[in-house]
Amino acid sequence: MLLSAQRTRTRPRPRPSSATDRGLVQRLTQGDDAAFSELFARYRSTVYATAYAVLLDPEQVAAVVTDAFAEARRTAATFLGTQGSVSGWLTHLTRLRIAARHHAA
């Protein structure tokens, strides 16, 4: 009986990060690469969907996603002075990158 109970036991799921979005941005201002990776993991789908809805070209979308997250890394300290959400901030940065691509074309 004990053996069969062990076979049906599932693996524990990894715990999601308990860091708040703002906490991650704060760490990002200090050059924390793990914080950047966590923000990317949390928001890459949102940023990708925002860019894809406008551009409809996976290559251009990938470039915009890269640019938006690079801009987030550069401007994290500026964001901390606002009351906005991280999601809204990243969406704004994405739209700026899209506009820059349209303007350059």
LUMSE-658855 format. One record per residue: residue number from 1; y, z, x of N, C-alpha, C in turn; residue in three letters. Coordinates in steps of 0.05 Angstrom, whole numbers, plus 5000, padded with zeros to 4 digits. Atoms other than C-alpha are relative to their C-alpha. Layout:
% LUMSE-658855
<resi NUM	nyy Y	nzz Z	nxx X	cayy Y	cazz Z	caxx X	cyy Y	czz Z	cxx X	resn ALA>
...
END
This chain:
% LUMSE-658855
<resi 1	nyy 4976	nzz 5000	nxx 5016	cayy 5000	cazz 5000	caxx 5000	cyy 5025	czz 5000	cxx 5017	resn MET>
<resi 2	nyy 4977	nzz 4999	nxx 4983	cayy 5048	cazz 5017	caxx 5055	cyy 5006	czz 4973	cxx 5014	resn LEU>
<resi 3	nyy 4998	nzz 5026	nxx 4987	cayy 5035	cazz 4950	caxx 5089	cyy 5013	czz 4980	cxx 4981	resn LEU>
<resi 4	nyy 4988	nzz 5019	nxx 5018	cayy 5052	cazz 4910	caxx 5027	cyy 5029	czz 5007	cxx 4994	resn SER>
<resi 5	nyy 4972	nzz 4993	nxx 5004	cayy 5116	cazz 4949	caxx 5017	cyy 5017	czz 4990	cxx 5023	resn ALA>
<resi 6	nyy 4985	nzz 5009	nxx 4977	cayy 5137	cazz 4931	caxx 5087	cyy 5004	czz 4970	cxx 4999	resn GLN>
<resi 7	nyy 4998	nzz 5030	nxx 5001	cayy 5124	cazz 4857	caxx 5075	cyy 5022	czz 4991	cxx 4980	resn ARG>
<resi 8	nyy 4981	nzz 5008	nxx 5020	cayy 5169	cazz 4855	caxx 5014	cyy 5028	czz 5009	cxx 5005	resn THR>
<resi 9	nyy 4973	nzz 4990	nxx 4993	cayy 5227	cazz 4891	caxx 5046	cyy 5017	czz 4978	cxx 5011	resn ARG>
<resi 10	nyy 4982	nzz 5021	nxx 4990	cayy 5286	cazz 4846	caxx 5057	cyy 5016	czz 5011	cxx 5023	resn THR>
<resi 11	nyy 4983	nzz 4993	nxx 4978	cayy 5329	cazz 4845	caxx 5118	cyy 5027	czz 5010	cxx 4990	resn ARG>
<resi 12	nyy 4974	nzz 4991	nxx 5009	cayy 5394	cazz 4883	caxx 5112	cyy 5021	czz 4978	cxx 5006	resn PRO>
<resi 13	nyy 4979	nzz 5020	nxx 4996	cayy 5454	cazz 4837	caxx 5103	cyy 5021	czz 5011	cxx 5020	resn ARG>
<resi 14	nyy 4979	nzz 4990	nxx 4982	cayy 5507	cazz 4841	caxx 5157	cyy 5024	czz 5010	cxx 4983	resn PRO>
<resi 15	nyy 4977	nzz 4989	nxx 5014	cayy 5566	cazz 4883	caxx 5135	cyy 5024	czz 4982	cxx 5004	resn ARG>
<resi 16	nyy 4976	nzz 5016	nxx 4996	cayy 5629	cazz 4844	caxx 5122	cyy 5020	czz 5017	cxx 5016	resn PRO>
<resi 17	nyy 4980	nzz 4986	nxx 4984	cayy 5687	cazz 4861	caxx 5167	cyy 5018	czz 5017	cxx 4981	resn SER>
<resi 18	nyy 4983	nzz 4983	nxx 5017	cayy 5727	cazz 4919	caxx 5140	cyy 5030	czz 4997	cxx 5007	resn SER>
<resi 19	nyy 4972	nzz 5004	nxx 4992	cayy 5791	cazz 4896	caxx 5175	cyy 5015	czz 4986	cxx 4978	resn ALA>
<resi 20	nyy 4983	nzz 5013	nxx 5020	cayy 5847	cazz 4879	caxx 5128	cyy 5012	czz 4974	cxx 5013	resn THR>
<resi 21	nyy 4988	nzz 5025	nxx 4990	cayy 5879	cazz 4810	caxx 5133	cyy 5024	czz 5006	cxx 5018	resn ASP>
<resi 22	nyy 4976	nzz 4993	nxx 4984	cayy 5945	cazz 4841	caxx 5157	cyy 4992	czz 5013	cxx 5026	resn ARG>
<resi 23	nyy 5009	nzz 4988	nxx 4975	cayy 5907	cazz 4882	caxx 5208	cyy 4990	czz 4979	cxx 5019	resn GLY>
<resi 24	nyy 5009	nzz 5022	nxx 4982	cayy 5875	cazz 4819	caxx 5235	cyy 5023	czz 4985	cxx 5011	resn LEU>
<resi 25	nyy 4976	nzz 5013	nxx 4990	cayy 5943	cazz 4786	caxx 5240	cyy 5014	czz 5017	cxx 5021	resn VAL>
<resi 26	nyy 4989	nzz 4982	nxx 4980	cayy 5969	cazz 4847	caxx 5276	cyy 4985	czz 4998	cxx 5027	resn GLN>
<resi 27	nyy 5016	nzz 5002	nxx 4975	cayy 5912	cazz 4843	caxx 5326	cyy 5004	czz 4972	cxx 5013	resn ARG>
<resi 28	nyy 4995	nzz 5027	nxx 4990	cayy 5925	cazz 4768	caxx 5332	cyy 5025	czz 4999	cxx 5017	resn LEU>
<resi 29	nyy 4976	nzz 4999	nxx 4984	cayy 5995	cazz 4783	caxx 5357	cyy 4996	czz 5012	cxx 5028	resn THR>
<resi 30	nyy 5007	nzz 4988	nxx 4975	cayy 5962	cazz 4822	caxx 5413	cyy 4980	czz 4984	cxx 5016	resn GLN>
<resi 31	nyy 5018	nzz 5018	nxx 4985	cayy 5919	cazz 4763	caxx 5434	cyy 4971	czz 5005	cxx 4995	resn GLY>
<resi 32	nyy 5028	nzz 4993	nxx 5006	cayy 5855	cazz 4788	caxx 5402	cyy 4985	czz 4975	cxx 4989	resn ASP>
<resi 33	nyy 5015	nzz 5024	nxx 5008	cayy 5808	cazz 4728	caxx 5399	cyy 4980	czz 5005	cxx 4978	resn ASP>
<resi 34	nyy 5018	nzz 4993	nxx 5022	cayy 5759	cazz 4764	caxx 5354	cyy 5014	czz 5001	cxx 4973	resn ALA>
<resi 35	nyy 4984	nzz 5000	nxx 5024	cayy 5814	cazz 4774	caxx 5303	cyy 5005	czz 4971	cxx 4991	resn ALA>
<resi 36	nyy 4995	nzz 5029	nxx 5007	cayy 5830	cazz 4699	caxx 5306	cyy 4974	czz 4988	cxx 4988	resn PHE>
<resi 37	nyy 5025	nzz 5010	nxx 5010	cayy 5756	cazz 4683	caxx 5296	cyy 4994	czz 5010	cxx 4971	resn SER>
<resi 38	nyy 5004	nzz 4989	nxx 5027	cayy 5752	cazz 4729	caxx 5235	cyy 5019	czz 4987	cxx 4980	resn GLU>
<resi 39	nyy 4981	nzz 5013	nxx 5018	cayy 5815	cazz 4699	caxx 5204	cyy 4990	czz 4971	cxx 4994	resn LEU>
<resi 40	nyy 5010	nzz 5027	nxx 5003	cayy 5787	cazz 4630	caxx 5216	cyy 4976	czz 4999	cxx 4981	resn PHE>
<resi 41	nyy 5023	nzz 4998	nxx 5017	cayy 5721	cazz 4649	caxx 5184	cyy 5007	czz 5005	cxx 4970	resn ALA>
<resi 42	nyy 4991	nzz 4993	nxx 5027	cayy 5756	cazz 4679	caxx 5123	cyy 5014	czz 4977	cxx 4986	resn ARG>
<resi 43	nyy 4981	nzz 5019	nxx 5013	cayy 5805	cazz 4622	caxx 5111	cyy 4996	czz 4971	cxx 5006	resn TYR>
<resi 44	nyy 5003	nzz 5029	nxx 4993	cayy 5778	cazz 4557	caxx 5140	cyy 4995	czz 4984	cxx 4975	resn ARG>
<resi 45	nyy 5006	nzz 5015	nxx 5025	cayy 5752	cazz 4536	caxx 5071	cyy 5026	czz 4995	cxx 4984	resn SER>
<resi 46	nyy 4974	nzz 5002	nxx 5015	cayy 5820	cazz 4549	caxx 5038	cyy 5018	czz 4979	cxx 5013	resn THR>
<resi 47	nyy 4982	nzz 5018	nxx 4986	cayy 5858	cazz 4512	caxx 5092	cyy 4988	czz 4971	cxx 4999	resn VAL>
<resi 48	nyy 5012	nzz 5027	nxx 5002	cayy 5808	cazz 4454	caxx 5092	cyy 5004	czz 4988	cxx 4972	resn TYR>
<resi 49	nyy 4997	nzz 5010	nxx 5027	cayy 5811	cazz 4448	caxx 5016	cyy 5028	czz 4991	cxx 4994	resn ALA>
<resi 50	nyy 4971	nzz 5007	nxx 5004	cayy 5887	cazz 4448	caxx 5016	cyy 5006	czz 4974	cxx 5013	resn THR>
<resi 51	nyy 4994	nzz 5025	nxx 4986	cayy 5890	cazz 4393	caxx 5068	cyy 4984	czz 4976	cxx 4988	resn ALA>
<resi 52	nyy 5017	nzz 5022	nxx 5011	cayy 5833	cazz 4352	caxx 5038	cyy 5011	czz 4990	cxx 4973	resn TYR>
<resi 53	nyy 4989	nzz 5008	nxx 5026	cayy 5866	cazz 4352	caxx 4969	cyy 5022	czz 4980	cxx 5003	resn ALA>
<resi 54	nyy 4977	nzz 5018	nxx 4995	cayy 5925	cazz 4314	caxx 4999	cyy 4991	czz 4976	cxx 5016	resn VAL>
<resi 55	nyy 5006	nzz 5021	nxx 4980	cayy 5896	cazz 4274	caxx 5057	cyy 4976	czz 4983	cxx 4994	resn LEU>
<resi 56	nyy 5025	nzz 5014	nxx 5007	cayy 5826	cazz 4255	caxx 5032	cyy 4987	czz 4985	cxx 5023	resn LEU>
<resi 57	nyy 5011	nzz 5012	nxx 4976	cayy 5808	cazz 4236	caxx 5104	cyy 4990	czz 5023	cxx 5018	resn ASP>
<resi 58	nyy 5010	nzz 4978	nxx 4984	cayy 5761	cazz 4284	caxx 5140	cyy 5010	czz 5003	cxx 5028	resn PRO>
<resi 59	nyy 4990	nzz 4998	nxx 4973	cayy 5787	cazz 4266	caxx 5209	cyy 5029	czz 5011	cxx 5000	resn GLU>
<resi 60	nyy 4972	nzz 4989	nxx 5002	cayy 5860	cazz 4279	caxx 5189	cyy 4999	czz 5029	cxx 4991	resn GLN>
<resi 61	nyy 5002	nzz 4972	nxx 5010	cayy 5839	cazz 4342	caxx 5152	cyy 4992	czz 5018	cxx 5023	resn VAL>
<resi 62	nyy 5009	nzz 4983	nxx 4977	cayy 5803	cazz 4369	caxx 5214	cyy 5024	czz 5005	cxx 5019	resn ALA>
<resi 63	nyy 4977	nzz 4997	nxx 4983	cayy 5866	cazz 4356	caxx 5255	cyy 5020	czz 5020	cxx 4988	resn ALA>
<resi 64	nyy 4981	nzz 4982	nxx 5013	cayy 5910	cazz 4392	caxx 5204	cyy 4989	czz 5029	cxx 5001	resn VAL>
<resi 65	nyy 5012	nzz 4974	nxx 4999	cayy 5862	cazz 4451	caxx 5201	cyy 5004	czz 5012	cxx 5028	resn VAL>
<resi 66	nyy 4996	nzz 4991	nxx 4973	cayy 5865	cazz 4457	caxx 5277	cyy 5029	czz 5007	cxx 5005	resn THR>
<resi 67	nyy 4972	nzz 4995	nxx 4996	cayy 5940	cazz 4451	caxx 5278	cyy 5010	czz 5024	cxx 4984	resn ASP>
<resi 68	nyy 4991	nzz 4978	nxx 5016	cayy 5950	cazz 4501	caxx 5222	cyy 4992	czz 5027	cxx 5012	resn ALA>
<resi 69	nyy 5009	nzz 4976	nxx 4987	cayy 5908	cazz 4554	caxx 5256	cyy 5013	czz 5005	cxx 5027	resn PHE>
<resi 70	nyy 4985	nzz 4997	nxx 4974	cayy 5942	cazz 4541	caxx 5323	cyy 5028	czz 5010	cxx 4994	resn ALA>
<resi 71	nyy 4973	nzz 4991	nxx 5008	cayy 6009	cazz 4550	caxx 5288	cyy 4998	czz 5030	cxx 4991	resn GLU>
<resi 72	nyy 5003	nzz 4972	nxx 5008	cayy 5983	cazz 4615	caxx 5257	cyy 4998	czz 5018	cxx 5024	resn ALA>
<resi 73	nyy 5002	nzz 4984	nxx 4975	cayy 5965	cazz 4641	caxx 5326	cyy 5028	czz 5003	cxx 5012	resn ARG>
<resi 74	nyy 4973	nzz 4999	nxx 4987	cayy 6035	cazz 4623	caxx 5352	cyy 5020	czz 5017	cxx 4984	resn ARG>
<resi 75	nyy 4979	nzz 4988	nxx 5017	cayy 6074	cazz 4652	caxx 5292	cyy 4991	czz 5025	cxx 4986	resn THR>
<resi 76	nyy 5010	nzz 4976	nxx 5013	cayy 6033	cazz 4713	caxx 5274	cyy 5020	czz 5022	cxx 4998	resn ALA>
<resi 77	nyy 4980	nzz 4979	nxx 5000	cayy 6088	cazz 4761	caxx 5293	cyy 5021	czz 4996	cxx 4979	resn ALA>
<resi 78	nyy 4980	nzz 5007	nxx 5021	cayy 6137	cazz 4725	caxx 5247	cyy 4989	czz 5007	cxx 4973	resn THR>
<resi 79	nyy 5012	nzz 4995	nxx 5026	cayy 6089	cazz 4731	caxx 5189	cyy 5000	czz 5030	cxx 4994	resn PHE>
<resi 80	nyy 5002	nzz 4971	nxx 5005	cayy 6083	cazz 4807	caxx 5197	cyy 5026	czz 5011	cxx 4989	resn LEU>
<resi 81	nyy 4975	nzz 4991	nxx 5011	cayy 6156	cazz 4813	caxx 5179	cyy 5004	czz 4993	cxx 4971	resn GLY>
<resi 82	nyy 4998	nzz 5009	nxx 5028	cayy 6143	cazz 4785	caxx 5109	cyy 4982	czz 5018	cxx 4982	resn THR>
<resi 83	nyy 5016	nzz 4986	nxx 5020	cayy 6112	cazz 4813	caxx 5046	cyy 4978	czz 4982	cxx 4988	resn GLN>
<resi 84	nyy 5019	nzz 5019	nxx 5012	cayy 6069	cazz 4751	caxx 5032	cyy 4971	czz 5006	cxx 5008	resn GLY>
<resi 85	nyy 5028	nzz 4997	nxx 4994	cayy 5994	cazz 4745	caxx 5033	cyy 4993	czz 4981	cxx 5023	resn SER>
<resi 86	nyy 5009	nzz 5017	nxx 4978	cayy 5956	cazz 4716	caxx 5092	cyy 4991	czz 4973	cxx 4989	resn VAL>
<resi 87	nyy 5008	nzz 5025	nxx 5012	cayy 5926	cazz 4664	caxx 5046	cyy 5024	czz 4982	cxx 4994	resn SER>
<resi 88	nyy 4976	nzz 5015	nxx 5006	cayy 5995	cazz 4642	caxx 5023	cyy 5013	czz 4990	cxx 5025	resn GLY>
<resi 89	nyy 4989	nzz 5008	nxx 4974	cayy 6020	cazz 4640	caxx 5095	cyy 4985	czz 4977	cxx 5012	resn TRP>
<resi 90	nyy 5016	nzz 5022	nxx 4989	cayy 5962	cazz 4597	caxx 5118	cyy 5002	czz 4975	cxx 4984	resn LEU>
<resi 91	nyy 4996	nzz 5024	nxx 5018	cayy 5970	cazz 4551	caxx 5058	cyy 5027	czz 4987	cxx 5006	resn THR>
<resi 92	nyy 4973	nzz 5010	nxx 4993	cayy 6044	cazz 4544	caxx 5075	cyy 4999	czz 4985	cxx 5027	resn HIS>
<resi 93	nyy 5002	nzz 5013	nxx 4974	cayy 6028	cazz 4528	caxx 5148	cyy 4985	czz 4973	cxx 4998	resn LEU>
<resi 94	nyy 5015	nzz 5024	nxx 5004	cayy 5977	cazz 4477	caxx 5125	cyy 5017	czz 4978	cxx 4987	resn THR>
<resi 95	nyy 4982	nzz 5020	nxx 5013	cayy 6027	cazz 4442	caxx 5079	cyy 5021	czz 4990	cxx 5020	resn ARG>
<resi 96	nyy 4980	nzz 5009	nxx 4980	cayy 6078	cazz 4440	caxx 5136	cyy 4987	czz 4980	cxx 5019	resn LEU>
<resi 97	nyy 5014	nzz 5019	nxx 4982	cayy 6026	cazz 4406	caxx 5181	cyy 4995	czz 4974	cxx 4986	resn ARG>
<resi 98	nyy 5004	nzz 5025	nxx 5015	cayy 6010	cazz 4356	caxx 5126	cyy 5026	czz 4984	cxx 4998	resn ILE>
<resi 99	nyy 4974	nzz 5013	nxx 5001	cayy 6084	cazz 4341	caxx 5117	cyy 5007	czz 4987	cxx 5026	resn ALA>
<resi 100	nyy 4994	nzz 5010	nxx 4973	cayy 6092	cazz 4332	caxx 5192	cyy 4984	czz 4974	cxx 5005	resn ALA>
<resi 101	nyy 5016	nzz 5024	nxx 4996	cayy 6035	cazz 4281	caxx 5192	cyy 5011	czz 4977	cxx 4983	resn ARG>
<resi 102	nyy 4988	nzz 5021	nxx 5017	cayy 6066	cazz 4243	caxx 5134	cyy 5026	czz 4990	cxx 5011	resn HIS>
<resi 103	nyy 4974	nzz 5007	nxx 4989	cayy 6134	cazz 4244	caxx 5167	cyy 4997	czz 4982	cxx 5025	resn HIS>
<resi 104	nyy 5005	nzz 5015	nxx 4975	cayy 6105	cazz 4218	caxx 5233	cyy 4989	czz 4973	cxx 4995	resn ALA>
<resi 105	nyy 5013	nzz 5026	nxx 5006	cayy 6068	cazz 4161	caxx 5199	cyy 5019	czz 4979	cxx 4993	resn ALA>
END
